[in-house]
Amino acid sequence: MFQQSQRPTMGFNNPLTQTGKIMLIVYAAVYVVELLGQHWLGLPFYQMLALSPLGSGGFYAWQLVTHPLIHDPSAPIGFLIDCVVFFFFAGTVESALGTRRFLYLYIIAAFGGAAAGLLFSGLTSAMIPYAGMMPSLLGLIVVFGLLQPESTILLMFVLPVKAKYISYGTVIVTALTFLARTNVYGAYHLGGIGLAWLYFRSPAYLLDPNWWRWQYFNYSQKKHRSKFTVIDGKKKDDDRPTIH
């Protein structure tokens, strides 16, 4: 037993929020529909909704939005593991960042994975589809380690490891397996990790859509004002009133 002053802090101290529960329900519903369509009705949901490389002939614009929601229909165990990881990490990260920033982080990581995956496919001609929540999940794990570096996590529910080492290890393992060419989705995963880290570490406004919209609004106003010329409005005593 640990004394009160020596008891390790467990990282998973925030339950899944209502937002997280809704996200898991959506993931589960989409996956069930995908399994029924793919295996029982012969509908190619995965091929149509996963992110295909630009030169593959199977790329569609909507895949930029649908790829995080779709998972490999031949790997249900992998999908369940992803859901378990989300369950443990999402609540703490959302409680620390707030719901809006948490959703921005999650979505930005997904698009970071998409951009890196498409770039990698374009450079190497690797015609593989990208799909799943893994880029966002890995981003959550890394941010969790930055938020609570000294918290203890039971790795595989057995081995106690500090959260910061889980965070570092996630990046290192993902990078090494990608360089060793044993993880064909390494670029996809690293893109999610990189953009999630950038969003968390950079000033929040740089990756805040509201800030960019405000900047664009100010730019538009200045551009419109530049089309007008300011005329001295001083009037002399003998000037007659003018009508505009």
Biotite code that builds the C-alpha atoms (Angstrom):
import biotite.structure as struc

atoms = struc.array([
    struc.Atom([0.000, 0.000, 0.000], chain_id="A", res_id=1, res_name="MET", atom_name="CA", element="C"),
    struc.Atom([1.119, 3.541, -0.678], chain_id="A", res_id=2, res_name="PHE", atom_name="CA", element="C"),
    struc.Atom([1.032, 6.240, 1.938], chain_id="A", res_id=3, res_name="GLN", atom_name="CA", element="C"),
    struc.Atom([-1.079, 9.286, 1.044], chain_id="A", res_id=4, res_name="GLN", atom_name="CA", element="C"),
    struc.Atom([1.994, 11.285, 0.054], chain_id="A", res_id=5, res_name="SER", atom_name="CA", element="C"),
    struc.Atom([3.418, 8.446, -2.057], chain_id="A", res_id=6, res_name="GLN", atom_name="CA", element="C"),
    struc.Atom([0.278, 7.282, -3.824], chain_id="A", res_id=7, res_name="ARG", atom_name="CA", element="C"),
    struc.Atom([0.700, 7.637, -7.600], chain_id="A", res_id=8, res_name="PRO", atom_name="CA", element="C"),
    struc.Atom([-1.765, 9.755, -9.492], chain_id="A", res_id=9, res_name="THR", atom_name="CA", element="C"),
    struc.Atom([-3.784, 7.801, -11.992], chain_id="A", res_id=10, res_name="MET", atom_name="CA", element="C"),
    struc.Atom([-4.278, 9.637, -15.251], chain_id="A", res_id=11, res_name="GLY", atom_name="CA", element="C"),
    struc.Atom([-7.792, 8.474, -16.041], chain_id="A", res_id=12, res_name="PHE", atom_name="CA", element="C"),
    struc.Atom([-9.507, 10.662, -13.474], chain_id="A", res_id=13, res_name="ASN", atom_name="CA", element="C"),
    struc.Atom([-12.131, 12.209, -15.741], chain_id="A", res_id=14, res_name="ASN", atom_name="CA", element="C"),
    struc.Atom([-15.036, 10.133, -17.027], chain_id="A", res_id=15, res_name="PRO", atom_name="CA", element="C"),
    struc.Atom([-16.193, 10.259, -20.617], chain_id="A", res_id=16, res_name="LEU", atom_name="CA", element="C"),
    struc.Atom([-18.304, 13.358, -21.185], chain_id="A", res_id=17, res_name="THR", atom_name="CA", element="C"),
    struc.Atom([-21.605, 13.602, -23.023], chain_id="A", res_id=18, res_name="GLN", atom_name="CA", element="C"),
    struc.Atom([-19.707, 14.720, -26.128], chain_id="A", res_id=19, res_name="THR", atom_name="CA", element="C"),
    struc.Atom([-17.431, 11.692, -25.920], chain_id="A", res_id=20, res_name="GLY", atom_name="CA", element="C"),
    struc.Atom([-20.378, 9.343, -25.455], chain_id="A", res_id=21, res_name="LYS", atom_name="CA", element="C"),
    struc.Atom([-22.100, 10.770, -28.530], chain_id="A", res_id=22, res_name="ILE", atom_name="CA", element="C"),
    struc.Atom([-18.903, 10.368, -30.552], chain_id="A", res_id=23, res_name="MET", atom_name="CA", element="C"),
    struc.Atom([-18.575, 6.711, -29.517], chain_id="A", res_id=24, res_name="LEU", atom_name="CA", element="C"),
    struc.Atom([-22.228, 6.047, -30.357], chain_id="A", res_id=25, res_name="ILE", atom_name="CA", element="C"),
    struc.Atom([-21.747, 7.593, -33.803], chain_id="A", res_id=26, res_name="VAL", atom_name="CA", element="C"),
    struc.Atom([-18.605, 5.531, -34.399], chain_id="A", res_id=27, res_name="TYR", atom_name="CA", element="C"),
    struc.Atom([-20.381, 2.333, -33.344], chain_id="A", res_id=28, res_name="ALA", atom_name="CA", element="C"),
    struc.Atom([-23.480, 3.043, -35.452], chain_id="A", res_id=29, res_name="ALA", atom_name="CA", element="C"),
    struc.Atom([-21.401, 3.828, -38.540], chain_id="A", res_id=30, res_name="VAL", atom_name="CA", element="C"),
    struc.Atom([-19.336, 0.669, -38.080], chain_id="A", res_id=31, res_name="TYR", atom_name="CA", element="C"),
    struc.Atom([-22.402, -1.563, -37.693], chain_id="A", res_id=32, res_name="VAL", atom_name="CA", element="C"),
    struc.Atom([-23.917, -0.086, -40.875], chain_id="A", res_id=33, res_name="VAL", atom_name="CA", element="C"),
    struc.Atom([-20.571, -0.535, -42.603], chain_id="A", res_id=34, res_name="GLU", atom_name="CA", element="C"),
    struc.Atom([-20.338, -4.206, -41.575], chain_id="A", res_id=35, res_name="LEU", atom_name="CA", element="C"),
    struc.Atom([-23.886, -4.924, -42.695], chain_id="A", res_id=36, res_name="LEU", atom_name="CA", element="C"),
    struc.Atom([-23.406, -3.166, -46.000], chain_id="A", res_id=37, res_name="GLY", atom_name="CA", element="C"),
    struc.Atom([-19.937, -4.526, -46.722], chain_id="A", res_id=38, res_name="GLN", atom_name="CA", element="C"),
    struc.Atom([-20.379, -8.163, -45.687], chain_id="A", res_id=39, res_name="HIS", atom_name="CA", element="C"),
    struc.Atom([-24.103, -8.817, -46.091], chain_id="A", res_id=40, res_name="TRP", atom_name="CA", element="C"),
    struc.Atom([-25.348, -6.482, -48.808], chain_id="A", res_id=41, res_name="LEU", atom_name="CA", element="C"),
    struc.Atom([-22.222, -6.224, -50.945], chain_id="A", res_id=42, res_name="GLY", atom_name="CA", element="C"),
    struc.Atom([-22.098, -2.416, -50.736], chain_id="A", res_id=43, res_name="LEU", atom_name="CA", element="C"),
    struc.Atom([-18.545, -1.020, -51.003], chain_id="A", res_id=44, res_name="PRO", atom_name="CA", element="C"),
    struc.Atom([-18.829, 1.445, -48.136], chain_id="A", res_id=45, res_name="PHE", atom_name="CA", element="C"),
    struc.Atom([-15.162, 1.220, -47.193], chain_id="A", res_id=46, res_name="TYR", atom_name="CA", element="C"),
    struc.Atom([-13.937, 1.794, -50.749], chain_id="A", res_id=47, res_name="GLN", atom_name="CA", element="C"),
    struc.Atom([-16.230, 4.793, -51.206], chain_id="A", res_id=48, res_name="MET", atom_name="CA", element="C"),
    struc.Atom([-15.741, 6.481, -47.837], chain_id="A", res_id=49, res_name="LEU", atom_name="CA", element="C"),
    struc.Atom([-12.097, 5.747, -46.932], chain_id="A", res_id=50, res_name="ALA", atom_name="CA", element="C"),
    struc.Atom([-9.544, 8.276, -48.179], chain_id="A", res_id=51, res_name="LEU", atom_name="CA", element="C"),
    struc.Atom([-8.085, 7.069, -51.484], chain_id="A", res_id=52, res_name="SER", atom_name="CA", element="C"),
    struc.Atom([-4.858, 8.565, -52.913], chain_id="A", res_id=53, res_name="PRO", atom_name="CA", element="C"),
    struc.Atom([-5.304, 11.360, -55.441], chain_id="A", res_id=54, res_name="LEU", atom_name="CA", element="C"),
    struc.Atom([-3.938, 9.365, -58.375], chain_id="A", res_id=55, res_name="GLY", atom_name="CA", element="C"),
    struc.Atom([-5.751, 6.134, -57.622], chain_id="A", res_id=56, res_name="SER", atom_name="CA", element="C"),
    struc.Atom([-8.933, 6.911, -59.511], chain_id="A", res_id=57, res_name="GLY", atom_name="CA", element="C"),
    struc.Atom([-10.988, 6.298, -56.385], chain_id="A", res_id=58, res_name="GLY", atom_name="CA", element="C"),
    struc.Atom([-10.578, 9.689, -54.719], chain_id="A", res_id=59, res_name="PHE", atom_name="CA", element="C"),
    struc.Atom([-13.703, 11.741, -53.985], chain_id="A", res_id=60, res_name="TYR", atom_name="CA", element="C"),
    struc.Atom([-13.888, 15.042, -52.160], chain_id="A", res_id=61, res_name="ALA", atom_name="CA", element="C"),
    struc.Atom([-16.281, 13.713, -49.516], chain_id="A", res_id=62, res_name="TRP", atom_name="CA", element="C"),
    struc.Atom([-13.623, 11.246, -48.360], chain_id="A", res_id=63, res_name="GLN", atom_name="CA", element="C"),
    struc.Atom([-11.816, 14.132, -46.654], chain_id="A", res_id=64, res_name="LEU", atom_name="CA", element="C"),
    struc.Atom([-14.776, 14.252, -44.248], chain_id="A", res_id=65, res_name="VAL", atom_name="CA", element="C"),
    struc.Atom([-15.784, 10.574, -44.065], chain_id="A", res_id=66, res_name="THR", atom_name="CA", element="C"),
    struc.Atom([-12.386, 8.879, -43.654], chain_id="A", res_id=67, res_name="HIS", atom_name="CA", element="C"),
    struc.Atom([-12.166, 9.352, -39.834], chain_id="A", res_id=68, res_name="PRO", atom_name="CA", element="C"),
    struc.Atom([-15.580, 7.711, -39.392], chain_id="A", res_id=69, res_name="LEU", atom_name="CA", element="C"),
    struc.Atom([-14.822, 4.585, -41.410], chain_id="A", res_id=70, res_name="ILE", atom_name="CA", element="C"),
    struc.Atom([-12.849, 1.599, -40.107], chain_id="A", res_id=71, res_name="HIS", atom_name="CA", element="C"),
    struc.Atom([-11.545, -1.569, -41.668], chain_id="A", res_id=72, res_name="ASP", atom_name="CA", element="C"),
    struc.Atom([-14.553, -3.922, -41.902], chain_id="A", res_id=73, res_name="PRO", atom_name="CA", element="C"),
    struc.Atom([-12.248, -6.928, -41.659], chain_id="A", res_id=74, res_name="SER", atom_name="CA", element="C"),
    struc.Atom([-10.785, -5.851, -38.285], chain_id="A", res_id=75, res_name="ALA", atom_name="CA", element="C"),
    struc.Atom([-13.582, -5.472, -35.695], chain_id="A", res_id=76, res_name="PRO", atom_name="CA", element="C"),
    struc.Atom([-11.160, -6.203, -32.826], chain_id="A", res_id=77, res_name="ILE", atom_name="CA", element="C"),
    struc.Atom([-9.016, -3.265, -33.922], chain_id="A", res_id=78, res_name="GLY", atom_name="CA", element="C"),
    struc.Atom([-12.098, -1.048, -33.931], chain_id="A", res_id=79, res_name="PHE", atom_name="CA", element="C"),
    struc.Atom([-13.019, -2.132, -30.386], chain_id="A", res_id=80, res_name="LEU", atom_name="CA", element="C"),
    struc.Atom([-9.474, -1.410, -29.171], chain_id="A", res_id=81, res_name="ILE", atom_name="CA", element="C"),
    struc.Atom([-9.695, 2.074, -30.694], chain_id="A", res_id=82, res_name="ASP", atom_name="CA", element="C"),
    struc.Atom([-12.965, 2.646, -28.821], chain_id="A", res_id=83, res_name="CYS", atom_name="CA", element="C"),
    struc.Atom([-11.397, 1.531, -25.529], chain_id="A", res_id=84, res_name="VAL", atom_name="CA", element="C"),
    struc.Atom([-8.451, 3.903, -26.011], chain_id="A", res_id=85, res_name="VAL", atom_name="CA", element="C"),
    struc.Atom([-10.850, 6.742, -26.795], chain_id="A", res_id=86, res_name="PHE", atom_name="CA", element="C"),
    struc.Atom([-12.874, 5.914, -23.683], chain_id="A", res_id=87, res_name="PHE", atom_name="CA", element="C"),
    struc.Atom([-9.853, 6.204, -21.396], chain_id="A", res_id=88, res_name="PHE", atom_name="CA", element="C"),
    struc.Atom([-8.151, 9.289, -22.846], chain_id="A", res_id=89, res_name="PHE", atom_name="CA", element="C"),
    struc.Atom([-10.879, 11.519, -24.275], chain_id="A", res_id=90, res_name="ALA", atom_name="CA", element="C"),
    struc.Atom([-12.510, 12.550, -20.984], chain_id="A", res_id=91, res_name="GLY", atom_name="CA", element="C"),
    struc.Atom([-9.337, 13.909, -19.398], chain_id="A", res_id=92, res_name="THR", atom_name="CA", element="C"),
    struc.Atom([-8.231, 15.794, -22.520], chain_id="A", res_id=93, res_name="VAL", atom_name="CA", element="C"),
    struc.Atom([-11.681, 17.320, -23.013], chain_id="A", res_id=94, res_name="GLU", atom_name="CA", element="C"),
    struc.Atom([-11.893, 18.351, -19.346], chain_id="A", res_id=95, res_name="SER", atom_name="CA", element="C"),
    struc.Atom([-8.524, 20.092, -19.635], chain_id="A", res_id=96, res_name="ALA", atom_name="CA", element="C"),
    struc.Atom([-9.072, 21.831, -22.979], chain_id="A", res_id=97, res_name="LEU", atom_name="CA", element="C"),
    struc.Atom([-12.819, 22.371, -22.979], chain_id="A", res_id=98, res_name="GLY", atom_name="CA", element="C"),
    struc.Atom([-15.248, 20.803, -25.422], chain_id="A", res_id=99, res_name="THR", atom_name="CA", element="C"),
    struc.Atom([-14.617, 23.239, -28.279], chain_id="A", res_id=100, res_name="ARG", atom_name="CA", element="C"),
    struc.Atom([-10.831, 22.972, -28.205], chain_id="A", res_id=101, res_name="ARG", atom_name="CA", element="C"),
    struc.Atom([-11.073, 19.213, -27.737], chain_id="A", res_id=102, res_name="PHE", atom_name="CA", element="C"),
    struc.Atom([-13.178, 18.898, -30.898], chain_id="A", res_id=103, res_name="LEU", atom_name="CA", element="C"),
    struc.Atom([-10.818, 21.212, -32.788], chain_id="A", res_id=104, res_name="TYR", atom_name="CA", element="C"),
    struc.Atom([-7.876, 19.073, -31.667], chain_id="A", res_id=105, res_name="LEU", atom_name="CA", element="C"),
    struc.Atom([-9.619, 15.883, -32.721], chain_id="A", res_id=106, res_name="TYR", atom_name="CA", element="C"),
    struc.Atom([-10.692, 17.195, -36.128], chain_id="A", res_id=107, res_name="ILE", atom_name="CA", element="C"),
    struc.Atom([-7.374, 18.912, -36.846], chain_id="A", res_id=108, res_name="ILE", atom_name="CA", element="C"),
    struc.Atom([-5.508, 15.675, -36.074], chain_id="A", res_id=109, res_name="ALA", atom_name="CA", element="C"),
    struc.Atom([-7.771, 13.821, -38.523], chain_id="A", res_id=110, res_name="ALA", atom_name="CA", element="C"),
    struc.Atom([-7.057, 16.325, -41.275], chain_id="A", res_id=111, res_name="PHE", atom_name="CA", element="C"),
    struc.Atom([-3.363, 16.267, -40.430], chain_id="A", res_id=112, res_name="GLY", atom_name="CA", element="C"),
    struc.Atom([-3.402, 12.515, -40.963], chain_id="A", res_id=113, res_name="GLY", atom_name="CA", element="C"),
    struc.Atom([-5.241, 12.941, -44.267], chain_id="A", res_id=114, res_name="ALA", atom_name="CA", element="C"),
    struc.Atom([-2.780, 15.553, -45.541], chain_id="A", res_id=115, res_name="ALA", atom_name="CA", element="C"),
    struc.Atom([0.269, 13.488, -44.569], chain_id="A", res_id=116, res_name="ALA", atom_name="CA", element="C"),
    struc.Atom([-1.229, 10.321, -46.045], chain_id="A", res_id=117, res_name="GLY", atom_name="CA", element="C"),
    struc.Atom([-2.046, 11.977, -49.366], chain_id="A", res_id=118, res_name="LEU", atom_name="CA", element="C"),
    struc.Atom([1.396, 13.571, -49.519], chain_id="A", res_id=119, res_name="LEU", atom_name="CA", element="C"),
    struc.Atom([3.095, 10.260, -48.792], chain_id="A", res_id=120, res_name="PHE", atom_name="CA", element="C"),
    struc.Atom([1.030, 8.491, -51.454], chain_id="A", res_id=121, res_name="SER", atom_name="CA", element="C"),
    struc.Atom([1.861, 11.190, -53.964], chain_id="A", res_id=122, res_name="GLY", atom_name="CA", element="C"),
    struc.Atom([5.589, 10.922, -53.305], chain_id="A", res_id=123, res_name="LEU", atom_name="CA", element="C"),
    struc.Atom([5.809, 7.137, -53.202], chain_id="A", res_id=124, res_name="THR", atom_name="CA", element="C"),
    struc.Atom([2.885, 5.984, -55.356], chain_id="A", res_id=125, res_name="SER", atom_name="CA", element="C"),
    struc.Atom([1.568, 3.938, -52.425], chain_id="A", res_id=126, res_name="ALA", atom_name="CA", element="C"),
    struc.Atom([-2.030, 3.333, -53.466], chain_id="A", res_id=127, res_name="MET", atom_name="CA", element="C"),
    struc.Atom([-3.502, 2.477, -50.064], chain_id="A", res_id=128, res_name="ILE", atom_name="CA", element="C"),
    struc.Atom([-6.705, 3.906, -48.560], chain_id="A", res_id=129, res_name="PRO", atom_name="CA", element="C"),
    struc.Atom([-6.558, 5.750, -45.247], chain_id="A", res_id=130, res_name="TYR", atom_name="CA", element="C"),
    struc.Atom([-9.338, 5.483, -42.689], chain_id="A", res_id=131, res_name="ALA", atom_name="CA", element="C"),
    struc.Atom([-10.086, 5.362, -38.985], chain_id="A", res_id=132, res_name="GLY", atom_name="CA", element="C"),
    struc.Atom([-9.754, 7.437, -35.854], chain_id="A", res_id=133, res_name="MET", atom_name="CA", element="C"),
    struc.Atom([-6.150, 6.411, -35.187], chain_id="A", res_id=134, res_name="MET", atom_name="CA", element="C"),
    struc.Atom([-4.488, 9.768, -36.108], chain_id="A", res_id=135, res_name="PRO", atom_name="CA", element="C"),
    struc.Atom([-6.821, 11.548, -33.693], chain_id="A", res_id=136, res_name="SER", atom_name="CA", element="C"),
    struc.Atom([-6.394, 8.872, -31.014], chain_id="A", res_id=137, res_name="LEU", atom_name="CA", element="C"),
    struc.Atom([-2.603, 9.058, -31.156], chain_id="A", res_id=138, res_name="LEU", atom_name="CA", element="C"),
    struc.Atom([-2.887, 12.826, -30.955], chain_id="A", res_id=139, res_name="GLY", atom_name="CA", element="C"),
    struc.Atom([-5.020, 12.458, -27.808], chain_id="A", res_id=140, res_name="LEU", atom_name="CA", element="C"),
    struc.Atom([-2.457, 10.130, -26.225], chain_id="A", res_id=141, res_name="ILE", atom_name="CA", element="C"),
    struc.Atom([0.396, 12.554, -26.913], chain_id="A", res_id=142, res_name="VAL", atom_name="CA", element="C"),
    struc.Atom([-1.562, 15.559, -25.616], chain_id="A", res_id=143, res_name="VAL", atom_name="CA", element="C"),
    struc.Atom([-2.611, 13.551, -22.543], chain_id="A", res_id=144, res_name="PHE", atom_name="CA", element="C"),
    struc.Atom([1.063, 12.999, -21.732], chain_id="A", res_id=145, res_name="GLY", atom_name="CA", element="C"),
    struc.Atom([1.726, 16.718, -22.080], chain_id="A", res_id=146, res_name="LEU", atom_name="CA", element="C"),
    struc.Atom([-1.216, 17.622, -19.850], chain_id="A", res_id=147, res_name="LEU", atom_name="CA", element="C"),
    struc.Atom([-0.455, 15.108, -17.072], chain_id="A", res_id=148, res_name="GLN", atom_name="CA", element="C"),
    struc.Atom([3.172, 14.040, -17.532], chain_id="A", res_id=149, res_name="PRO", atom_name="CA", element="C"),
    struc.Atom([3.583, 12.613, -14.025], chain_id="A", res_id=150, res_name="GLU", atom_name="CA", element="C"),
    struc.Atom([0.334, 10.658, -13.944], chain_id="A", res_id=151, res_name="SER", atom_name="CA", element="C"),
    struc.Atom([0.639, 6.879, -13.855], chain_id="A", res_id=152, res_name="THR", atom_name="CA", element="C"),
    struc.Atom([-1.008, 4.673, -16.466], chain_id="A", res_id=153, res_name="ILE", atom_name="CA", element="C"),
    struc.Atom([-1.261, 0.906, -16.195], chain_id="A", res_id=154, res_name="LEU", atom_name="CA", element="C"),
    struc.Atom([0.126, -0.191, -19.542], chain_id="A", res_id=155, res_name="LEU", atom_name="CA", element="C"),
    struc.Atom([-1.809, -3.273, -20.685], chain_id="A", res_id=156, res_name="MET", atom_name="CA", element="C"),
    struc.Atom([-3.619, -2.858, -17.313], chain_id="A", res_id=157, res_name="PHE", atom_name="CA", element="C"),
    struc.Atom([-0.535, -4.295, -15.567], chain_id="A", res_id=158, res_name="VAL", atom_name="CA", element="C"),
    struc.Atom([2.655, -2.228, -15.933], chain_id="A", res_id=159, res_name="LEU", atom_name="CA", element="C"),
    struc.Atom([2.642, 1.262, -14.302], chain_id="A", res_id=160, res_name="PRO", atom_name="CA", element="C"),
    struc.Atom([4.189, 3.848, -16.622], chain_id="A", res_id=161, res_name="VAL", atom_name="CA", element="C"),
    struc.Atom([4.228, 7.634, -16.388], chain_id="A", res_id=162, res_name="LYS", atom_name="CA", element="C"),
    struc.Atom([2.043, 9.372, -18.953], chain_id="A", res_id=163, res_name="ALA", atom_name="CA", element="C"),
    struc.Atom([4.954, 11.366, -20.386], chain_id="A", res_id=164, res_name="LYS", atom_name="CA", element="C"),
    struc.Atom([6.759, 8.143, -21.330], chain_id="A", res_id=165, res_name="TYR", atom_name="CA", element="C"),
    struc.Atom([3.601, 6.824, -22.972], chain_id="A", res_id=166, res_name="ILE", atom_name="CA", element="C"),
    struc.Atom([3.488, 10.069, -24.950], chain_id="A", res_id=167, res_name="SER", atom_name="CA", element="C"),
    struc.Atom([7.153, 9.886, -26.016], chain_id="A", res_id=168, res_name="TYR", atom_name="CA", element="C"),
    struc.Atom([6.864, 6.178, -26.738], chain_id="A", res_id=169, res_name="GLY", atom_name="CA", element="C"),
    struc.Atom([3.838, 6.700, -28.978], chain_id="A", res_id=170, res_name="THR", atom_name="CA", element="C"),
    struc.Atom([5.780, 9.115, -31.169], chain_id="A", res_id=171, res_name="VAL", atom_name="CA", element="C"),
    struc.Atom([8.962, 7.022, -31.234], chain_id="A", res_id=172, res_name="ILE", atom_name="CA", element="C"),
    struc.Atom([7.240, 3.713, -32.016], chain_id="A", res_id=173, res_name="VAL", atom_name="CA", element="C"),
    struc.Atom([5.096, 5.290, -34.729], chain_id="A", res_id=174, res_name="THR", atom_name="CA", element="C"),
    struc.Atom([8.117, 6.945, -36.337], chain_id="A", res_id=175, res_name="ALA", atom_name="CA", element="C"),
    struc.Atom([10.333, 3.843, -36.155], chain_id="A", res_id=176, res_name="LEU", atom_name="CA", element="C"),
    struc.Atom([7.709, 1.488, -37.567], chain_id="A", res_id=177, res_name="THR", atom_name="CA", element="C"),
    struc.Atom([7.110, 3.970, -40.376], chain_id="A", res_id=178, res_name="PHE", atom_name="CA", element="C"),
    struc.Atom([10.837, 4.261, -41.181], chain_id="A", res_id=179, res_name="LEU", atom_name="CA", element="C"),
    struc.Atom([11.198, 0.481, -41.014], chain_id="A", res_id=180, res_name="ALA", atom_name="CA", element="C"),
    struc.Atom([8.315, 0.212, -43.487], chain_id="A", res_id=181, res_name="ARG", atom_name="CA", element="C"),
    struc.Atom([6.421, -2.140, -41.196], chain_id="A", res_id=182, res_name="THR", atom_name="CA", element="C"),
    struc.Atom([3.574, 0.340, -40.768], chain_id="A", res_id=183, res_name="ASN", atom_name="CA", element="C"),
    struc.Atom([2.196, 1.391, -44.138], chain_id="A", res_id=184, res_name="VAL", atom_name="CA", element="C"),
    struc.Atom([-0.068, 3.891, -42.385], chain_id="A", res_id=185, res_name="TYR", atom_name="CA", element="C"),
    struc.Atom([2.821, 5.529, -40.528], chain_id="A", res_id=186, res_name="GLY", atom_name="CA", element="C"),
    struc.Atom([2.601, 8.818, -42.429], chain_id="A", res_id=187, res_name="ALA", atom_name="CA", element="C"),
    struc.Atom([-1.142, 8.947, -41.782], chain_id="A", res_id=188, res_name="TYR", atom_name="CA", element="C"),
    struc.Atom([-0.577, 8.442, -38.061], chain_id="A", res_id=189, res_name="HIS", atom_name="CA", element="C"),
    struc.Atom([2.366, 10.837, -37.793], chain_id="A", res_id=190, res_name="LEU", atom_name="CA", element="C"),
    struc.Atom([0.412, 13.559, -39.559], chain_id="A", res_id=191, res_name="GLY", atom_name="CA", element="C"),
    struc.Atom([-2.279, 13.333, -36.900], chain_id="A", res_id=192, res_name="GLY", atom_name="CA", element="C"),
    struc.Atom([0.256, 13.375, -34.068], chain_id="A", res_id=193, res_name="ILE", atom_name="CA", element="C"),
    struc.Atom([2.157, 16.316, -35.559], chain_id="A", res_id=194, res_name="GLY", atom_name="CA", element="C"),
    struc.Atom([-0.830, 18.567, -36.105], chain_id="A", res_id=195, res_name="LEU", atom_name="CA", element="C"),
    struc.Atom([-2.335, 17.681, -32.713], chain_id="A", res_id=196, res_name="ALA", atom_name="CA", element="C"),
    struc.Atom([0.953, 18.602, -31.032], chain_id="A", res_id=197, res_name="TRP", atom_name="CA", element="C"),
    struc.Atom([1.164, 21.824, -33.058], chain_id="A", res_id=198, res_name="LEU", atom_name="CA", element="C"),
    struc.Atom([-2.373, 22.792, -32.094], chain_id="A", res_id=199, res_name="TYR", atom_name="CA", element="C"),
    struc.Atom([-1.690, 22.104, -28.415], chain_id="A", res_id=200, res_name="PHE", atom_name="CA", element="C"),
    struc.Atom([1.714, 23.791, -28.234], chain_id="A", res_id=201, res_name="ARG", atom_name="CA", element="C"),
    struc.Atom([1.186, 26.779, -30.508], chain_id="A", res_id=202, res_name="SER", atom_name="CA", element="C"),
    struc.Atom([-0.784, 29.870, -29.462], chain_id="A", res_id=203, res_name="PRO", atom_name="CA", element="C"),
    struc.Atom([-4.378, 28.718, -29.588], chain_id="A", res_id=204, res_name="ALA", atom_name="CA", element="C"),
    struc.Atom([-5.487, 31.466, -31.951], chain_id="A", res_id=205, res_name="TYR", atom_name="CA", element="C"),
    struc.Atom([-3.220, 30.274, -34.785], chain_id="A", res_id=206, res_name="LEU", atom_name="CA", element="C"),
    struc.Atom([-5.294, 27.139, -35.282], chain_id="A", res_id=207, res_name="LEU", atom_name="CA", element="C"),
    struc.Atom([-8.611, 28.602, -34.162], chain_id="A", res_id=208, res_name="ASP", atom_name="CA", element="C"),
    struc.Atom([-11.010, 28.948, -37.129], chain_id="A", res_id=209, res_name="PRO", atom_name="CA", element="C"),
    struc.Atom([-12.791, 31.848, -35.406], chain_id="A", res_id=210, res_name="ASN", atom_name="CA", element="C"),
    struc.Atom([-9.532, 33.805, -35.231], chain_id="A", res_id=211, res_name="TRP", atom_name="CA", element="C"),
    struc.Atom([-8.880, 33.291, -38.966], chain_id="A", res_id=212, res_name="TRP", atom_name="CA", element="C"),
    struc.Atom([-12.447, 34.303, -39.818], chain_id="A", res_id=213, res_name="ARG", atom_name="CA", element="C"),
    struc.Atom([-11.976, 37.478, -37.797], chain_id="A", res_id=214, res_name="TRP", atom_name="CA", element="C"),
    struc.Atom([-8.699, 38.212, -39.582], chain_id="A", res_id=215, res_name="GLN", atom_name="CA", element="C"),
    struc.Atom([-10.390, 37.712, -42.947], chain_id="A", res_id=216, res_name="TYR", atom_name="CA", element="C"),
    struc.Atom([-13.222, 40.024, -41.896], chain_id="A", res_id=217, res_name="PHE", atom_name="CA", element="C"),
    struc.Atom([-10.740, 42.749, -40.917], chain_id="A", res_id=218, res_name="ASN", atom_name="CA", element="C"),
    struc.Atom([-8.846, 42.270, -44.185], chain_id="A", res_id=219, res_name="TYR", atom_name="CA", element="C"),
    struc.Atom([-12.081, 42.567, -46.185], chain_id="A", res_id=220, res_name="SER", atom_name="CA", element="C"),
    struc.Atom([-13.060, 45.737, -44.349], chain_id="A", res_id=221, res_name="GLN", atom_name="CA", element="C"),
    struc.Atom([-9.664, 47.331, -45.001], chain_id="A", res_id=222, res_name="LYS", atom_name="CA", element="C"),
    struc.Atom([-9.837, 46.302, -48.642], chain_id="A", res_id=223, res_name="LYS", atom_name="CA", element="C"),
    struc.Atom([-13.258, 47.910, -49.057], chain_id="A", res_id=224, res_name="HIS", atom_name="CA", element="C"),
    struc.Atom([-12.181, 51.079, -47.250], chain_id="A", res_id=225, res_name="ARG", atom_name="CA", element="C"),
    struc.Atom([-9.167, 51.425, -49.560], chain_id="A", res_id=226, res_name="SER", atom_name="CA", element="C"),
    struc.Atom([-11.535, 51.948, -52.519], chain_id="A", res_id=227, res_name="LYS", atom_name="CA", element="C"),
    struc.Atom([-12.812, 55.203, -51.074], chain_id="A", res_id=228, res_name="PHE", atom_name="CA", element="C"),
    struc.Atom([-11.054, 58.569, -51.018], chain_id="A", res_id=229, res_name="THR", atom_name="CA", element="C"),
    struc.Atom([-11.349, 60.851, -48.015], chain_id="A", res_id=230, res_name="VAL", atom_name="CA", element="C"),
    struc.Atom([-12.280, 64.416, -49.059], chain_id="A", res_id=231, res_name="ILE", atom_name="CA", element="C"),
    struc.Atom([-11.781, 67.409, -46.826], chain_id="A", res_id=232, res_name="ASP", atom_name="CA", element="C"),
    struc.Atom([-15.248, 68.316, -45.644], chain_id="A", res_id=233, res_name="GLY", atom_name="CA", element="C"),
    struc.Atom([-14.480, 71.824, -44.398], chain_id="A", res_id=234, res_name="LYS", atom_name="CA", element="C"),
    struc.Atom([-17.124, 74.275, -45.569], chain_id="A", res_id=235, res_name="LYS", atom_name="CA", element="C"),
    struc.Atom([-16.808, 77.960, -46.184], chain_id="A", res_id=236, res_name="LYS", atom_name="CA", element="C"),
    struc.Atom([-19.403, 80.421, -44.939], chain_id="A", res_id=237, res_name="ASP", atom_name="CA", element="C"),
    struc.Atom([-20.669, 81.151, -48.461], chain_id="A", res_id=238, res_name="ASP", atom_name="CA", element="C"),
    struc.Atom([-20.959, 77.462, -49.461], chain_id="A", res_id=239, res_name="ASP", atom_name="CA", element="C"),
    struc.Atom([-24.438, 76.316, -50.263], chain_id="A", res_id=240, res_name="ARG", atom_name="CA", element="C"),
    struc.Atom([-25.731, 73.038, -48.873], chain_id="A", res_id=241, res_name="PRO", atom_name="CA", element="C"),
    struc.Atom([-24.917, 70.060, -51.056], chain_id="A", res_id=242, res_name="THR", atom_name="CA", element="C"),
    struc.Atom([-27.055, 67.019, -51.691], chain_id="A", res_id=243, res_name="ILE", atom_name="CA", element="C"),
    struc.Atom([-25.326, 63.598, -52.016], chain_id="A", res_id=244, res_name="HIS", atom_name="CA", element="C"),
])
